[in-house]
Amino acid sequence: MRGKRSRKRPWGESRPLQVSALASMAHSEIGPDGDYYQVQYLRTSSKTYTCPACLQPVTVGSAHVVAWPEERAYGLEQGVRARRHWHLNCWKRGLRPA
């Protein structure tokens, strides 16, 4: 039935904003090479990755950044495949990949 109101949340009410959830949403930033990247800040890592800037491991459980180029020669799908896990400090300092 269309237009049926929810008893849990009447029309006009919204869920409270969870700032912690916004931190993990992908958004656009300029990367170390001056190109635009989709960037996502994550609180934890479920496995070990190698940071492309310092070539040191991003260890399990550490906060880090996942970034991928917005524009690639073969489209968005290719850009997502190019995503890399960076140390938070390496990304913020603008270190370039080795």
N, C-alpha and C positions, 0 to 999 in steps of 0.2 A: 504494500500500500504506500503510495507516494505521499510525502509531506507529513508522515507520522513523526511526532515529536519523541525524542528520547527522554526517558524518565531520569536517566543519569545526568544528562547535561541539557537543560532546556535551551531553546533558541536564544541567541544573544550572549550566552556565556562561552568563554573559551578556556582552554587549559592554561594553567600558569606557565609562564615562560621558564624553560630550563636552560640557563646559560651554559651549563656544562655540555648539553647536547649540541649547542651551536658551535662550540669550539671544534667539534669533530666533523662539521659539515665542510665539504669541499668548497673552496672559493678561489677566485683568481688573484694571483700575485705575480709580481715581476721577479724572475729568478736570477741567479748569479750571472747568467750570460746575457741578461737584458731582455729575454723573451718572456712571454706570458705563460704561466703554469697554473694548472688546477692544483691546489694545495689543501691537504687535510692534516690537521694536527691530531695525533693519537696519544692517548695516555699511556698505553702499554704496547708491547710487542709480543706476539705469540710465538715467534721463532727468531732466529738470528739472521740479520741481513748485513750486507757490507755497504757502508756509507760511500757514495761515489766521490765525495770531496776529499775525505782523509784516508779512505780505504781501510778504516778500522771497523770492527764489528759493532752493529747496533744490537745490543744484547737483549735477550728475552726479558720482558717486564719493563723495559725502559721507554720513557716518553720519546717520541720522535715525529718526524714529518714525512708524509708520503706526497710526492710531487710528480706530475706528468705534464708534458708539453700540451698546450691547448691546440696548437696547430702542427700538423704533421703532413708530409707529402701525400700520405695515403689515408687521410681522414682521422676522425676522433678515435676509432677503434685502435689504430696503430699508436696513437698517443697514449692511450690507457695501457697498452702493452709496454710502453716505455717508462712506466712509473718506477720510481726509485725511492728507497727508504733512506732518509738522511738523519743524522744527529740534529737535534733542535738547534744547537749552537752553530754547527756548520752551515745550516740553512740561513739562520739569522745573520751570521757574519758574512754571508755571500761568498763562501769559499767555492771556487770553481772545481768541477770534476777533474781528477788527476788524469 
